[in-house]
Amino acid sequence: MKKANILQEADLSYSMRRSLALLYALCSVACFILASMTGSLAGAWSGGLCLVGVLVLTGYTTIEGLKSLAGAIKGTKCGKEN
């Protein structure tokens, strides 16, 4: 059985949230590096906004994972009886 990688869901389909979180994480690092090299406050703000995007996207993924875990423990799926 093939195991899912970091950009895939448990059913091996690719997750747009995880892909965007990775992209925003890379962009935030680039923005912070450029801001430190040029002394630009706009680069620091854009890097901070990218970090907020990463936290929101990964937080949503974590919440969805916790919902499926709780449903598996209870014997239900997303609040509905099997």
PDB file of N, CA, C and O in Angstrom:
ATOM      1  N   MET A   1       0.849  -1.179   0.000  1.00  0.00           N
ATOM      2  CA  MET A   1       0.000   0.000   0.000  1.00  0.00           C
ATOM      3  C   MET A   1       0.890   1.237   0.000  1.00  0.00           C
ATOM      4  O   MET A   1       1.848   1.336   0.767  1.00  0.00           O
ATOM      5  N   LYS A   2       0.556   2.159  -0.863  1.00  0.00           N
ATOM      6  CA  LYS A   2       1.329   3.391  -0.973  1.00  0.00           C
ATOM      7  C   LYS A   2       0.963   4.353   0.147  1.00  0.00           C
ATOM      8  O   LYS A   2      -0.213   4.526   0.469  1.00  0.00           O
ATOM      9  N   LYS A   3       1.963   4.969   0.731  1.00  0.00           N
ATOM     10  CA  LYS A   3       1.738   5.903   1.833  1.00  0.00           C
ATOM     11  C   LYS A   3       1.662   7.333   1.285  1.00  0.00           C
ATOM     12  O   LYS A   3       2.398   7.687   0.365  1.00  0.00           O
ATOM     13  N   ALA A   4       0.782   8.139   1.846  1.00  0.00           N
ATOM     14  CA  ALA A   4       0.611   9.523   1.403  1.00  0.00           C
ATOM     15  C   ALA A   4       1.823  10.364   1.789  1.00  0.00           C
ATOM     16  O   ALA A   4       2.404  10.172   2.857  1.00  0.00           O
ATOM     17  N   ASN A   5       2.200  11.293   0.918  1.00  0.00           N
ATOM     18  CA  ASN A   5       3.283  12.213   1.252  1.00  0.00           C
ATOM     19  C   ASN A   5       2.700  13.479   1.875  1.00  0.00           C
ATOM     20  O   ASN A   5       1.501  13.550   2.145  1.00  0.00           O
ATOM     21  N   ILE A   6       3.542  14.461   2.098  1.00  0.00           N
ATOM     22  CA  ILE A   6       3.127  15.658   2.839  1.00  0.00           C
ATOM     23  C   ILE A   6       2.087  16.495   2.083  1.00  0.00           C
ATOM     24  O   ILE A   6       1.353  17.265   2.703  1.00  0.00           O
ATOM     25  N   LEU A   7       2.014  16.358   0.769  1.00  0.00           N
ATOM     26  CA  LEU A   7       1.067  17.148  -0.012  1.00  0.00           C
ATOM     27  C   LEU A   7      -0.211  16.389  -0.352  1.00  0.00           C
ATOM     28  O   LEU A   7      -1.040  16.884  -1.116  1.00  0.00           O
ATOM     29  N   GLN A   8      -0.380  15.187   0.209  1.00  0.00           N
ATOM     30  CA  GLN A   8      -1.549  14.369  -0.110  1.00  0.00           C
ATOM     31  C   GLN A   8      -2.408  14.125   1.120  1.00  0.00           C
ATOM     32  O   GLN A   8      -1.932  14.141   2.255  1.00  0.00           O
ATOM     33  N   GLU A   9      -3.690  13.900   0.856  1.00  0.00           N
ATOM     34  CA  GLU A   9      -4.624  13.509   1.905  1.00  0.00           C
ATOM     35  C   GLU A   9      -4.457  12.021   2.171  1.00  0.00           C
ATOM     36  O   GLU A   9      -3.637  11.361   1.532  1.00  0.00           O
ATOM     37  N   ALA A  10      -5.226  11.496   3.103  1.00  0.00           N
ATOM     38  CA  ALA A  10      -5.136  10.078   3.452  1.00  0.00           C
ATOM     39  C   ALA A  10      -5.566   9.178   2.294  1.00  0.00           C
ATOM     40  O   ALA A  10      -5.097   8.045   2.186  1.00  0.00           O
ATOM     41  N   ASP A  11      -6.459   9.675   1.422  1.00  0.00           N
ATOM     42  CA  ASP A  11      -6.908   8.876   0.277  1.00  0.00           C
ATOM     43  C   ASP A  11      -6.017   9.059  -0.951  1.00  0.00           C
ATOM     44  O   ASP A  11      -6.411   8.691  -2.057  1.00  0.00           O
ATOM     45  N   LEU A  12      -4.830   9.619  -0.768  1.00  0.00           N
ATOM     46  CA  LEU A  12      -3.794   9.836  -1.787  1.00  0.00           C
ATOM     47  C   LEU A  12      -4.151  10.890  -2.828  1.00  0.00           C
ATOM     48  O   LEU A  12      -3.459  10.998  -3.840  1.00  0.00           O
ATOM     49  N   SER A  13      -5.211  11.673  -2.613  1.00  0.00           N
ATOM     50  CA  SER A  13      -5.491  12.799  -3.502  1.00  0.00           C
ATOM     51  C   SER A  13      -4.680  14.007  -3.020  1.00  0.00           C
ATOM     52  O   SER A  13      -4.448  14.172  -1.822  1.00  0.00           O
ATOM     53  N   TYR A  14      -4.257  14.838  -3.960  1.00  0.00           N
ATOM     54  CA  TYR A  14      -3.435  15.986  -3.594  1.00  0.00           C
ATOM     55  C   TYR A  14      -4.277  17.063  -2.920  1.00  0.00           C
ATOM     56  O   TYR A  14      -5.403  17.334  -3.337  1.00  0.00           O
ATOM     57  N   SER A  15      -3.730  17.668  -1.886  1.00  0.00           N
ATOM     58  CA  SER A  15      -4.431  18.668  -1.103  1.00  0.00           C
ATOM     59  C   SER A  15      -3.994  20.065  -1.535  1.00  0.00           C
ATOM     60  O   SER A  15      -2.813  20.403  -1.458  1.00  0.00           O
ATOM     61  N   MET A  16      -4.943  20.869  -1.987  1.00  0.00           N
ATOM     62  CA  MET A  16      -4.635  22.235  -2.390  1.00  0.00           C
ATOM     63  C   MET A  16      -4.225  23.068  -1.181  1.00  0.00           C
ATOM     64  O   MET A  16      -3.347  23.924  -1.294  1.00  0.00           O
ATOM     65  N   ARG A  17      -4.850  22.831  -0.017  1.00  0.00           N
ATOM     66  CA  ARG A  17      -4.483  23.580   1.192  1.00  0.00           C
ATOM     67  C   ARG A  17      -3.024  23.349   1.545  1.00  0.00           C
ATOM     68  O   ARG A  17      -2.295  24.294   1.845  1.00  0.00           O
ATOM     69  N   ARG A  18      -2.603  22.105   1.509  1.00  0.00           N
ATOM     70  CA  ARG A  18      -1.216  21.796   1.867  1.00  0.00           C
ATOM     71  C   ARG A  18      -0.243  22.351   0.841  1.00  0.00           C
ATOM     72  O   ARG A  18       0.834  22.829   1.198  1.00  0.00           O
ATOM     73  N   SER A  19      -0.619  22.289  -0.440  1.00  0.00           N
ATOM     74  CA  SER A  19       0.241  22.837  -1.492  1.00  0.00           C
ATOM     75  C   SER A  19       0.387  24.348  -1.346  1.00  0.00           C
ATOM     76  O   SER A  19       1.489  24.882  -1.471  1.00  0.00           O
ATOM     77  N   LEU A  20      -0.723  25.038  -1.081  1.00  0.00           N
ATOM     78  CA  LEU A  20      -0.669  26.490  -0.901  1.00  0.00           C
ATOM     79  C   LEU A  20       0.084  26.866   0.369  1.00  0.00           C
ATOM     80  O   LEU A  20       0.793  27.873   0.389  1.00  0.00           O
ATOM     81  N   ALA A  21      -0.057  26.077   1.425  1.00  0.00           N
ATOM     82  CA  ALA A  21       0.674  26.353   2.656  1.00  0.00           C
ATOM     83  C   ALA A  21       2.174  26.249   2.415  1.00  0.00           C
ATOM     84  O   ALA A  21       2.941  27.064   2.928  1.00  0.00           O
ATOM     85  N   LEU A  22       2.601  25.252   1.638  1.00  0.00           N
ATOM     86  CA  LEU A  22       4.022  25.120   1.301  1.00  0.00           C
ATOM     87  C   LEU A  22       4.488  26.305   0.462  1.00  0.00           C
ATOM     88  O   LEU A  22       5.563  26.852   0.704  1.00  0.00           O
ATOM     89  N   LEU A  23       3.688  26.702  -0.519  1.00  0.00           N
ATOM     90  CA  LEU A  23       4.049  27.848  -1.361  1.00  0.00           C
ATOM     91  C   LEU A  23       4.154  29.129  -0.536  1.00  0.00           C
ATOM     92  O   LEU A  23       5.108  29.891  -0.694  1.00  0.00           O
ATOM     93  N   TYR A  24       3.182  29.370   0.342  1.00  0.00           N
ATOM     94  CA  TYR A  24       3.221  30.573   1.178  1.00  0.00           C
ATOM     95  C   TYR A  24       4.390  30.540   2.153  1.00  0.00           C
ATOM     96  O   TYR A  24       4.976  31.581   2.451  1.00  0.00           O
ATOM     97  N   ALA A  25       4.734  29.364   2.651  1.00  0.00           N
ATOM     98  CA  ALA A  25       5.874  29.263   3.560  1.00  0.00           C
ATOM     99  C   ALA A  25       7.164  29.633   2.839  1.00  0.00           C
ATOM    100  O   ALA A  25       8.005  30.344   3.388  1.00  0.00           O
ATOM    101  N   LEU A  26       7.318  29.155   1.618  1.00  0.00           N
ATOM    102  CA  LEU A  26       8.515  29.503   0.833  1.00  0.00           C
ATOM    103  C   LEU A  26       8.525  30.990   0.482  1.00  0.00           C
ATOM    104  O   LEU A  26       9.576  31.630   0.509  1.00  0.00           O
ATOM    105  N   CYS A  27       7.354  31.537   0.152  1.00  0.00           N
ATOM    106  CA  CYS A  27       7.273  32.962  -0.176  1.00  0.00           C
ATOM    107  C   CYS A  27       7.564  33.838   1.041  1.00  0.00           C
ATOM    108  O   CYS A  27       8.184  34.893   0.906  1.00  0.00           O
ATOM    109  N   SER A  28       7.129  33.419   2.215  1.00  0.00           N
ATOM    110  CA  SER A  28       7.383  34.230   3.406  1.00  0.00           C
ATOM    111  C   SER A  28       8.870  34.281   3.721  1.00  0.00           C
ATOM    112  O   SER A  28       9.390  35.327   4.110  1.00  0.00           O
ATOM    113  N   VAL A  29       9.552  33.161   3.555  1.00  0.00           N
ATOM    114  CA  VAL A  29      11.007  33.151   3.775  1.00  0.00           C
ATOM    115  C   VAL A  29      11.686  34.081   2.785  1.00  0.00           C
ATOM    116  O   VAL A  29      12.575  34.845   3.159  1.00  0.00           O
ATOM    117  N   ALA A  30      11.273  34.022   1.519  1.00  0.00           N
ATOM    118  CA  ALA A  30      11.866  34.892   0.503  1.00  0.00           C
ATOM    119  C   ALA A  30      11.579  36.360   0.803  1.00  0.00           C
ATOM    120  O   ALA A  30      12.459  37.206   0.645  1.00  0.00           O
ATOM    121  N   CYS A  31      10.364  36.669   1.230  1.00  0.00           N
ATOM    122  CA  CYS A  31      10.017  38.058   1.566  1.00  0.00           C
ATOM    123  C   CYS A  31      10.846  38.567   2.741  1.00  0.00           C
ATOM    124  O   CYS A  31      11.324  39.701   2.716  1.00  0.00           O
ATOM    125  N   PHE A  32      11.019  37.740   3.767  1.00  0.00           N
ATOM    126  CA  PHE A  32      11.816  38.164   4.918  1.00  0.00           C
ATOM    127  C   PHE A  32      13.284  38.348   4.549  1.00  0.00           C
ATOM    128  O   PHE A  32      13.930  39.274   5.040  1.00  0.00           O
ATOM    129  N   ILE A  33      13.816  37.486   3.696  1.00  0.00           N
ATOM    130  CA  ILE A  33      15.211  37.641   3.269  1.00  0.00           C
ATOM    131  C   ILE A  33      15.376  38.928   2.463  1.00  0.00           C
ATOM    132  O   ILE A  33      16.315  39.690   2.693  1.00  0.00           O
ATOM    133  N   LEU A  34      14.470  39.170   1.523  1.00  0.00           N
ATOM    134  CA  LEU A  34      14.546  40.400   0.733  1.00  0.00           C
ATOM    135  C   LEU A  34      14.365  41.638   1.604  1.00  0.00           C
ATOM    136  O   LEU A  34      15.031  42.651   1.390  1.00  0.00           O
ATOM    137  N   ALA A  35      13.470  41.561   2.583  1.00  0.00           N
ATOM    138  CA  ALA A  35      13.250  42.705   3.470  1.00  0.00           C
ATOM    139  C   ALA A  35      14.483  42.979   4.315  1.00  0.00           C
ATOM    140  O   ALA A  35      14.822  44.138   4.553  1.00  0.00           O
ATOM    141  N   SER A  36      15.155  41.939   4.767  1.00  0.00           N
ATOM    142  CA  SER A  36      16.354  42.162   5.583  1.00  0.00           C
ATOM    143  C   SER A  36      17.512  42.678   4.744  1.00  0.00           C
ATOM    144  O   SER A  36      18.345  43.438   5.237  1.00  0.00           O
ATOM    145  N   MET A  37      17.572  42.273   3.487  1.00  0.00           N
ATOM    146  CA  MET A  37      18.652  42.746   2.621  1.00  0.00           C
ATOM    147  C   MET A  37      18.458  44.202   2.203  1.00  0.00           C
ATOM    148  O   MET A  37      19.429  44.947   2.070  1.00  0.00           O
ATOM    149  N   THR A  38      17.205  44.606   1.997  1.00  0.00           N
ATOM    150  CA  THR A  38      16.946  45.961   1.505  1.00  0.00           C
ATOM    151  C   THR A  38      16.493  46.916   2.600  1.00  0.00           C
ATOM    152  O   THR A  38      16.491  48.130   2.393  1.00  0.00           O
ATOM    153  N   GLY A  39      16.117  46.401   3.741  1.00  0.00           N
ATOM    154  CA  GLY A  39      15.610  47.247   4.814  1.00  0.00           C
ATOM    155  C   GLY A  39      14.203  47.738   4.539  1.00  0.00           C
ATOM    156  O   GLY A  39      13.791  48.767   5.074  1.00  0.00           O
ATOM    157  N   SER A  40      13.467  47.022   3.717  1.00  0.00           N
ATOM    158  CA  SER A  40      12.117  47.424   3.328  1.00  0.00           C
ATOM    159  C   SER A  40      11.082  46.919   4.330  1.00  0.00           C
ATOM    160  O   SER A  40      11.056  45.737   4.674  1.00  0.00           O
ATOM    161  N   LEU A  41      10.243  47.824   4.784  1.00  0.00           N
ATOM    162  CA  LEU A  41       9.179  47.435   5.698  1.00  0.00           C
ATOM    163  C   LEU A  41       8.053  46.723   4.951  1.00  0.00           C
ATOM    164  O   LEU A  41       7.352  45.899   5.538  1.00  0.00           O
ATOM    165  N   ALA A  42       7.870  47.026   3.676  1.00  0.00           N
ATOM    166  CA  ALA A  42       6.838  46.367   2.879  1.00  0.00           C
ATOM    167  C   ALA A  42       7.137  44.878   2.732  1.00  0.00           C
ATOM    168  O   ALA A  42       6.217  44.061   2.735  1.00  0.00           O
ATOM    169  N   GLY A  43       8.408  44.520   2.606  1.00  0.00           N
ATOM    170  CA  GLY A  43       8.784  43.110   2.524  1.00  0.00           C
ATOM    171  C   GLY A  43       8.491  42.376   3.815  1.00  0.00           C
ATOM    172  O   GLY A  43       8.082  41.215   3.800  1.00  0.00           O
ATOM    173  N   ALA A  44       8.699  43.050   4.928  1.00  0.00           N
ATOM    174  CA  ALA A  44       8.406  42.435   6.223  1.00  0.00           C
ATOM    175  C   ALA A  44       6.900  42.221   6.390  1.00  0.00           C
ATOM    176  O   ALA A  44       6.472  41.190   6.907  1.00  0.00           O
ATOM    177  N   TRP A  45       6.110  43.182   5.958  1.00  0.00           N
ATOM    178  CA  TRP A  45       4.662  43.033   6.041  1.00  0.00           C
ATOM    179  C   TRP A  45       4.171  41.906   5.140  1.00  0.00           C
ATOM    180  O   TRP A  45       3.325  41.111   5.550  1.00  0.00           O
ATOM    181  N   SER A  46       4.690  41.830   3.927  1.00  0.00           N
ATOM    182  CA  SER A  46       4.249  40.762   3.022  1.00  0.00           C
ATOM    183  C   SER A  46       4.690  39.393   3.540  1.00  0.00           C
ATOM    184  O   SER A  46       3.954  38.416   3.404  1.00  0.00           O
ATOM    185  N   GLY A  47       5.870  39.313   4.126  1.00  0.00           N
ATOM    186  CA  GLY A  47       6.304  38.058   4.731  1.00  0.00           C
ATOM    187  C   GLY A  47       5.427  37.665   5.898  1.00  0.00           C
ATOM    188  O   GLY A  47       5.120  36.487   6.079  1.00  0.00           O
ATOM    189  N   GLY A  48       5.024  38.638   6.688  1.00  0.00           N
ATOM    190  CA  GLY A  48       4.125  38.366   7.810  1.00  0.00           C
ATOM    191  C   GLY A  48       2.758  37.901   7.347  1.00  0.00           C
ATOM    192  O   GLY A  48       2.170  37.003   7.951  1.00  0.00           O
ATOM    193  N   LEU A  49       2.243  38.503   6.278  1.00  0.00           N
ATOM    194  CA  LEU A  49       0.946  38.082   5.739  1.00  0.00           C
ATOM    195  C   LEU A  49       1.018  36.671   5.158  1.00  0.00           C
ATOM    196  O   LEU A  49       0.063  35.902   5.267  1.00  0.00           O
ATOM    197  N   CYS A  50       2.143  36.337   4.548  1.00  0.00           N
ATOM    198  CA  CYS A  50       2.316  34.964   4.054  1.00  0.00           C
ATOM    199  C   CYS A  50       2.339  33.978   5.213  1.00  0.00           C
ATOM    200  O   CYS A  50       1.792  32.881   5.105  1.00  0.00           O
ATOM    201  N   LEU A  51       2.966  34.361   6.320  1.00  0.00           N
ATOM    202  CA  LEU A  51       2.981  33.489   7.494  1.00  0.00           C
ATOM    203  C   LEU A  51       1.580  33.294   8.066  1.00  0.00           C
ATOM    204  O   LEU A  51       1.230  32.194   8.495  1.00  0.00           O
ATOM    205  N   VAL A  52       0.786  34.348   8.074  1.00  0.00           N
ATOM    206  CA  VAL A  52      -0.594  34.227   8.545  1.00  0.00           C
ATOM    207  C   VAL A  52      -1.360  33.267   7.642  1.00  0.00           C
ATOM    208  O   VAL A  52      -2.142  32.448   8.126  1.00  0.00           O
ATOM    209  N   GLY A  53      -1.139  33.363   6.334  1.00  0.00           N
ATOM    210  CA  GLY A  53      -1.779  32.435   5.400  1.00  0.00           C
ATOM    211  C   GLY A  53      -1.387  30.993   5.661  1.00  0.00           C
ATOM    212  O   GLY A  53      -2.229  30.097   5.593  1.00  0.00           O
ATOM    213  N   VAL A  54      -0.121  30.763   5.959  1.00  0.00           N
ATOM    214  CA  VAL A  54       0.350  29.412   6.278  1.00  0.00           C
ATOM    215  C   VAL A  54      -0.341  28.890   7.531  1.00  0.00           C
ATOM    216  O   VAL A  54      -0.784  27.742   7.564  1.00  0.00           O
ATOM    217  N   LEU A  55      -0.436  29.726   8.560  1.00  0.00           N
ATOM    218  CA  LEU A  55      -1.066  29.293   9.802  1.00  0.00           C
ATOM    219  C   LEU A  55      -2.548  28.982   9.615  1.00  0.00           C
ATOM    220  O   LEU A  55      -3.060  28.025  10.197  1.00  0.00           O
ATOM    221  N   VAL A  56      -3.233  29.777   8.814  1.00  0.00           N
ATOM    222  CA  VAL A  56      -4.655  29.533   8.562  1.00  0.00           C
ATOM    223  C   VAL A  56      -4.843  28.233   7.788  1.00  0.00           C
ATOM    224  O   VAL A  56      -5.692  27.416   8.145  1.00  0.00           O
ATOM    225  N   LEU A  57      -4.058  28.036   6.729  1.00  0.00           N
ATOM    226  CA  LEU A  57      -4.214  26.835   5.909  1.00  0.00           C
ATOM    227  C   LEU A  57      -3.851  25.566   6.665  1.00  0.00           C
ATOM    228  O   LEU A  57      -4.564  24.567   6.569  1.00  0.00           O
ATOM    229  N   THR A  58      -2.759  25.589   7.411  1.00  0.00           N
ATOM    230  CA  THR A  58      -2.389  24.391   8.164  1.00  0.00           C
ATOM    231  C   THR A  58      -3.321  24.182   9.349  1.00  0.00           C
ATOM    232  O   THR A  58      -3.568  23.040   9.738  1.00  0.00           O
ATOM    233  N   GLY A  59      -3.838  25.243   9.924  1.00  0.00           N
ATOM    234  CA  GLY A  59      -4.813  25.101  11.000  1.00  0.00           C
ATOM    235  C   GLY A  59      -6.088  24.447  10.510  1.00  0.00           C
ATOM    236  O   GLY A  59      -6.656  23.600  11.201  1.00  0.00           O
ATOM    237  N   TYR A  60      -6.548  24.830   9.324  1.00  0.00           N
ATOM    238  CA  TYR A  60      -7.747  24.226   8.758  1.00  0.00           C
ATOM    239  C   TYR A  60      -7.523  22.751   8.470  1.00  0.00           C
ATOM    240  O   TYR A  60      -8.406  21.929   8.711  1.00  0.00           O
ATOM    241  N   THR A  61      -6.355  22.414   7.959  1.00  0.00           N
ATOM    242  CA  THR A  61      -6.022  21.012   7.691  1.00  0.00           C
ATOM    243  C   THR A  61      -5.993  20.217   8.989  1.00  0.00           C
ATOM    244  O   THR A  61      -6.461  19.079   9.029  1.00  0.00           O
ATOM    245  N   THR A  62      -5.451  20.803  10.045  1.00  0.00           N
ATOM    246  CA  THR A  62      -5.394  20.127  11.339  1.00  0.00           C
ATOM    247  C   THR A  62      -6.792  19.921  11.905  1.00  0.00           C
ATOM    248  O   THR A  62      -7.079  18.864  12.466  1.00  0.00           O
ATOM    249  N   ILE A  63      -7.665  20.914  11.768  1.00  0.00           N
ATOM    250  CA  ILE A  63      -9.036  20.792  12.266  1.00  0.00           C
ATOM    251  C   ILE A  63      -9.766  19.679  11.518  1.00  0.00           C
ATOM    252  O   ILE A  63     -10.488  18.895  12.133  1.00  0.00           O
ATOM    253  N   GLU A  64      -9.589  19.601  10.204  1.00  0.00           N
ATOM    254  CA  GLU A  64     -10.227  18.548   9.427  1.00  0.00           C
ATOM    255  C   GLU A  64      -9.707  17.170   9.848  1.00  0.00           C
ATOM    256  O   GLU A  64     -10.470  16.206   9.918  1.00  0.00           O
ATOM    257  N   GLY A  65      -8.407  17.086  10.127  1.00  0.00           N
ATOM    258  CA  GLY A  65      -7.838  15.829  10.592  1.00  0.00           C
ATOM    259  C   GLY A  65      -8.372  15.422  11.946  1.00  0.00           C
ATOM    260  O   GLY A  65      -8.630  14.243  12.186  1.00  0.00           O
ATOM    261  N   LEU A  66      -8.541  16.389  12.836  1.00  0.00           N
ATOM    262  CA  LEU A  66      -9.086  16.096  14.163  1.00  0.00           C
ATOM    263  C   LEU A  66     -10.555  15.681  14.093  1.00  0.00           C
ATOM    264  O   LEU A  66     -11.001  14.833  14.866  1.00  0.00           O
ATOM    265  N   LYS A  67     -11.308  16.282  13.159  1.00  0.00           N
ATOM    266  CA  LYS A  67     -12.703  15.885  12.984  1.00  0.00           C
ATOM    267  C   LYS A  67     -12.799  14.435  12.526  1.00  0.00           C
ATOM    268  O   LYS A  67     -13.624  13.676  13.033  1.00  0.00           O
ATOM    269  N   SER A  68     -11.965  14.050  11.575  1.00  0.00           N
ATOM    270  CA  SER A  68     -12.022  12.670  11.089  1.00  0.00           C
ATOM    271  C   SER A  68     -11.560  11.697  12.168  1.00  0.00           C
ATOM    272  O   SER A  68     -12.086  10.588  12.259  1.00  0.00           O
ATOM    273  N   LEU A  69     -10.594  12.091  12.980  1.00  0.00           N
ATOM    274  CA  LEU A  69     -10.140  11.243  14.078  1.00  0.00           C
ATOM    275  C   LEU A  69     -11.234  11.074  15.126  1.00  0.00           C
ATOM    276  O   LEU A  69     -11.468   9.965  15.606  1.00  0.00           O
ATOM    277  N   ALA A  70     -11.900  12.156  15.479  1.00  0.00           N
ATOM    278  CA  ALA A  70     -12.990  12.078  16.455  1.00  0.00           C
ATOM    279  C   ALA A  70     -14.140  11.246  15.907  1.00  0.00           C
ATOM    280  O   ALA A  70     -14.762  10.488  16.651  1.00  0.00           O
ATOM    281  N   GLY A  71     -14.429  11.376  14.627  1.00  0.00           N
ATOM    282  CA  GLY A  71     -15.486  10.568  14.014  1.00  0.00           C
ATOM    283  C   GLY A  71     -15.144   9.092  14.001  1.00  0.00           C
ATOM    284  O   GLY A  71     -16.016   8.245  14.195  1.00  0.00           O
ATOM    285  N   ALA A  72     -13.876   8.781  13.774  1.00  0.00           N
ATOM    286  CA  ALA A  72     -13.455   7.382  13.779  1.00  0.00           C
ATOM    287  C   ALA A  72     -13.544   6.796  15.188  1.00  0.00           C
ATOM    288  O   ALA A  72     -13.874   5.622  15.355  1.00  0.00           O
ATOM    289  N   ILE A  73     -13.251   7.604  16.187  1.00  0.00           N
ATOM    290  CA  ILE A  73     -13.336   7.124  17.564  1.00  0.00           C
ATOM    291  C   ILE A  73     -14.788   6.867  17.947  1.00  0.00           C
ATOM    292  O   ILE A  73     -15.091   5.867  18.597  1.00  0.00           O
ATOM    293  N   LYS A  74     -15.689   7.765  17.547  1.00  0.00           N
ATOM    294  CA  LYS A  74     -17.096   7.635  17.891  1.00  0.00           C
ATOM    295  C   LYS A  74     -17.839   6.633  17.007  1.00  0.00           C
ATOM    296  O   LYS A  74     -18.938   6.197  17.349  1.00  0.00           O
ATOM    297  N   GLY A  75     -17.251   6.275  15.892  1.00  0.00           N
ATOM    298  CA  GLY A  75     -17.934   5.370  14.967  1.00  0.00           C
ATOM    299  C   GLY A  75     -18.818   6.104  13.999  1.00  0.00           C
ATOM    300  O   GLY A  75     -19.675   5.495  13.359  1.00  0.00           O
ATOM    301  N   THR A  76     -18.631   7.396  13.875  1.00  0.00           N
ATOM    302  CA  THR A  76     -19.406   8.204  12.945  1.00  0.00           C
ATOM    303  C   THR A  76     -18.454   8.876  11.977  1.00  0.00           C
ATOM    304  O   THR A  76     -17.237   8.856  12.163  1.00  0.00           O
ATOM    305  N   LYS A  77     -19.020   9.466  10.949  1.00  0.00           N
ATOM    306  CA  LYS A  77     -18.202  10.211   9.993  1.00  0.00           C
ATOM    307  C   LYS A  77     -18.782  11.601   9.856  1.00  0.00           C
ATOM    308  O   LYS A  77     -19.890  11.759   9.342  1.00  0.00           O
ATOM    309  N   CYS A  78     -18.059  12.609  10.303  1.00  0.00           N
ATOM    310  CA  CYS A  78     -18.466  14.009  10.228  1.00  0.00           C
ATOM    311  C   CYS A  78     -19.819  14.251  10.878  1.00  0.00           C
ATOM    312  O   CYS A  78     -20.637  15.009  10.357  1.00  0.00           O
ATOM    313  N   GLY A  79     -20.058  13.605  12.021  1.00  0.00           N
ATOM    314  CA  GLY A  79     -21.276  13.838  12.762  1.00  0.00           C
ATOM    315  C   GLY A  79     -22.479  13.051  12.291  1.00  0.00           C
ATOM    316  O   GLY A  79     -23.570  13.225  12.836  1.00  0.00           O
ATOM    317  N   LYS A  80     -22.318  12.176  11.280  1.00  0.00           N
ATOM    318  CA  LYS A  80     -23.433  11.384  10.770  1.00  0.00           C
ATOM    319  C   LYS A  80     -23.195   9.923  11.128  1.00  0.00           C
ATOM    320  O   LYS A  80     -22.064   9.438  11.111  1.00  0.00           O
ATOM    321  N   GLU A  81     -24.271   9.241  11.447  1.00  0.00           N
ATOM    322  CA  GLU A  81     -24.182   7.818  11.783  1.00  0.00           C
ATOM    323  C   GLU A  81     -23.831   7.009  10.543  1.00  0.00           C
ATOM    324  O   GLU A  81     -24.245   7.350   9.435  1.00  0.00           O
ATOM    325  N   ASN A  82     -23.070   5.938  10.731  1.00  0.00           N
ATOM    326  CA  ASN A  82     -22.732   5.047   9.600  1.00  0.00           C
ATOM    327  C   ASN A  82     -23.892   4.149   9.255  1.00  0.00           C
ATOM    328  O   ASN A  82     -23.792   3.337   8.335  1.00  0.00           O
TER     329      ASN A  82
END
